[in-house]
Amino acid sequence: MPTFPNTFDESTHILVPTDLKASHAEHLIKLNMAGYDVVAGLRREDVPALAEIAAQEGTREYCPNDLKRRWGDEAMAEAKLAKAGGSGVLRLVSQKNGNTLGFGWTGHIDDEDQEHLPMCENIFALRLHEASRGKRLGTTFSRVIVAGSMALWGARNVGLATWASNTPAVRTYLSAGAELVTTKDDVRPTILRGPGKFQYENHRNDVRLYMQFPWSAK
Ligand SMILES: CC(C)(COP(=O)(O)OP(=O)(O)OC[C@H]1O[C@@H](n2cnc3c(N)ncnc32)[C@H](O)[C@@H]1OP(=O)(O)O)[C@@H](O)C(=O)NCCC(=O)NCCS
């Protein structure tokens, strides 16, 4: 049974290739060689970087709950970590200046996702800073989020849910070795930006895609 952190960490851990199974280490090495570290654990002082990504356009479009109830501020992040058996958070960090360029997490699958992913125990999510999108970083980072979660917290049989209209996300997960399990016609909530700081919620017809990483079984 995986054990995920359920509160903020006092310190964090920079993943090294020997933390991971030998067959997963190459993905971390690729990121390291390109100037990125992957840092496991979340401290209170790391939350503003997550909140910044949560407020960016692509994240509000596809993951509005990040801003509303997951990572929008320290209180939300604390509640998110404490919820449903915890969350293992990993950040993609620049070796040059320590800036957070993206983050992802794994946790126990909830009942709704489990219905569509009966073979999965855990669920995964990925967000990149808008300045780091479009460089295919998501593929390698996805591999490392899942591999790191397997090594550090015992995650297994990891799945995910995404939206069919989010082409970069779908292609990223397929490139990272995910397979489509099933689909569901659904309505996607979104937060749109109005004039000035005004934001409003909307809904769009879309298709929910449920995928799994077969290589995370053991
Ligand atoms: C989704 C996300 C993780 C993708 O990561 P990324 O590394 O920026 O992905 P890239 O834009 O480099 O593209 C990945 C693939 O999608 C393709 N792609 C990107 N934009 C595309 C578009 N508008 N139309 C068609 N294909 C597109 C790329 O060509 C690439 O394809 P390939 O590698 O199969 O040749 C990242 O954009 C992000 O964090 N977005 C905001 C939050 C989010 O949506 N998270 C996912 C929620 S499930």
PDBQT file of the ligand as one rigid body, heavy atoms in Angstrom, charges set to zero:
ROOT
HETATM    1  C1  LIG A 301      -0.078  19.657 -21.250  1.00  0.00    +0.000 C 
HETATM    2  C2  LIG A 301       1.407  19.875 -20.979  1.00  0.00    +0.000 C 
HETATM    3  C3  LIG A 301       1.812  19.061 -19.767  1.00  0.00    +0.000 C 
HETATM    4  C4  LIG A 301       2.159  19.403 -22.223  1.00  0.00    +0.000 C 
HETATM    5  O1  LIG A 301       3.530  19.386 -21.976  1.00  0.00    +0.000 OA
HETATM    6  P1  LIG A 301       4.576  20.004 -23.034  1.00  0.00    +0.000 P 
HETATM    7  O2  LIG A 301       5.901  19.438 -22.713  1.00  0.00    +0.000 OA
HETATM    8  O3  LIG A 301       4.442  21.491 -23.000  1.00  0.00    +0.000 OA
HETATM    9  O4  LIG A 301       4.058  19.428 -24.414  1.00  0.00    +0.000 OA
HETATM   10  P2  LIG A 301       4.402  20.038 -25.856  1.00  0.00    +0.000 P 
HETATM   11  O5  LIG A 301       3.604  21.294 -26.104  1.00  0.00    +0.000 OA
HETATM   12  O6  LIG A 301       5.878  20.166 -26.014  1.00  0.00    +0.000 OA
HETATM   13  O7  LIG A 301       3.805  18.980 -26.864  1.00  0.00    +0.000 OA
HETATM   14  C5  LIG A 301       3.681  17.597 -26.687  1.00  0.00    +0.000 C 
HETATM   15  C6  LIG A 301       3.173  17.036 -28.012  1.00  0.00    +0.000 C 
HETATM   16  O8  LIG A 301       1.934  17.689 -28.379  1.00  0.00    +0.000 OA
HETATM   17  C7  LIG A 301       2.076  18.283 -29.685  1.00  0.00    +0.000 C 
HETATM   18  N1  LIG A 301       1.314  19.549 -29.673  1.00  0.00    +0.000 N 
HETATM   19  C8  LIG A 301       1.518  20.613 -28.879  1.00  0.00    +0.000 A 
HETATM   20  N2  LIG A 301       0.589  21.558 -29.147  1.00  0.00    +0.000 NA
HETATM   21  C9  LIG A 301      -0.188  21.051 -30.125  1.00  0.00    +0.000 A 
HETATM   22  C10 LIG A 301      -1.333  21.546 -30.833  1.00  0.00    +0.000 A 
HETATM   23  N3  LIG A 301      -1.854  22.740 -30.555  1.00  0.00    +0.000 N 
HETATM   24  N4  LIG A 301      -1.881  20.757 -31.772  1.00  0.00    +0.000 NA
HETATM   25  C11 LIG A 301      -1.371  19.534 -32.053  1.00  0.00    +0.000 A 
HETATM   26  N5  LIG A 301      -0.306  19.006 -31.410  1.00  0.00    +0.000 NA
HETATM   27  C12 LIG A 301       0.280  19.769 -30.466  1.00  0.00    +0.000 A 
HETATM   28  C13 LIG A 301       3.578  18.481 -29.850  1.00  0.00    +0.000 C 
HETATM   29  O9  LIG A 301       3.920  18.558 -31.228  1.00  0.00    +0.000 OA
HETATM   30  C14 LIG A 301       4.110  17.256 -29.178  1.00  0.00    +0.000 C 
HETATM   31  O10 LIG A 301       3.878  16.168 -30.023  1.00  0.00    +0.000 OA
HETATM   32  P3  LIG A 301       4.890  14.939 -30.230  1.00  0.00    +0.000 P 
HETATM   33  O11 LIG A 301       5.893  14.982 -29.096  1.00  0.00    +0.000 OA
HETATM   34  O12 LIG A 301       4.003  13.739 -30.169  1.00  0.00    +0.000 OA
HETATM   35  O13 LIG A 301       5.488  15.189 -31.543  1.00  0.00    +0.000 OA
HETATM   36  C15 LIG A 301       1.694  21.383 -20.702  1.00  0.00    +0.000 C 
HETATM   37  O14 LIG A 301       1.387  22.109 -21.847  1.00  0.00    +0.000 OA
HETATM   38  C16 LIG A 301       0.935  21.956 -19.526  1.00  0.00    +0.000 C 
HETATM   39  O15 LIG A 301       1.370  21.843 -18.389  1.00  0.00    +0.000 OA
HETATM   40  N6  LIG A 301      -0.240  22.583 -19.777  1.00  0.00    +0.000 N 
HETATM   41  C17 LIG A 301      -1.063  23.228 -18.746  1.00  0.00    +0.000 C 
HETATM   42  C18 LIG A 301      -1.649  22.263 -17.730  1.00  0.00    +0.000 C 
HETATM   43  C19 LIG A 301      -2.258  21.042 -18.346  1.00  0.00    +0.000 C 
HETATM   44  O16 LIG A 301      -3.043  21.100 -19.273  1.00  0.00    +0.000 OA
HETATM   45  N7  LIG A 301      -1.886  19.896 -17.780  1.00  0.00    +0.000 N 
HETATM   46  C20 LIG A 301      -2.387  18.611 -18.210  1.00  0.00    +0.000 C 
HETATM   47  C21 LIG A 301      -3.688  18.343 -17.564  1.00  0.00    +0.000 C 
HETATM   48  S1  LIG A 301      -4.252  16.698 -17.888  1.00  0.00    +0.000 SA
ENDROOT
TORSDOF 0
